[in-house]
Amino acid sequence: KNVAIKIGNDILEIEGSVDADDADAHYWINFEYQGELDTFAGFPVTQQLPSTYKRRYIIDLSSKYPGASIVVQLYKEFVRGKFSGDQ
């Protein structure tokens, strides 16, 4: 239902929703609900909305770890976290 990621002093919490009518993004960055999420811990963040109930957050770590990223995917209340990269 939710995932929390901490890098340094920054915390990103992302939560799915079981409500069929709720297509809003539910995330907290450093405890601020729907705060500005262009970067997280100095790394760029991309939000994608492939469909009403699907959402994807990509934290691009390649500036410090070439080819690495953290991907969080949501489908309704289901949350999946994945680390990808060369190492």
Stockholm file with secondary structure:
# STOCKHOLM 1.0

chainA/1-87         KNVAIKIGNDILEIEGSVDADDADAHYWINFEYQGELDTFAGFPVTQQLPSTYKRRYIIDLSSKYPGASIVVQLYKEFVRGKFSGDQ
#=GR chainA/1-87 SS CEEEEEETTEEEEEECCCCTTCCSCCEEETTEETCCCSEETTEEEEEEEEETTEEEEEEECTTTSTTCEEEEEEETTEEEEEEESCC
#=GC SS_cons        CEEEEEETTEEEEEECCCCTTCCSCCEEETTEETCCCSEETTEEEEEEEEETTEEEEEEECTTTSTTCEEEEEEETTEEEEEEESCC
//
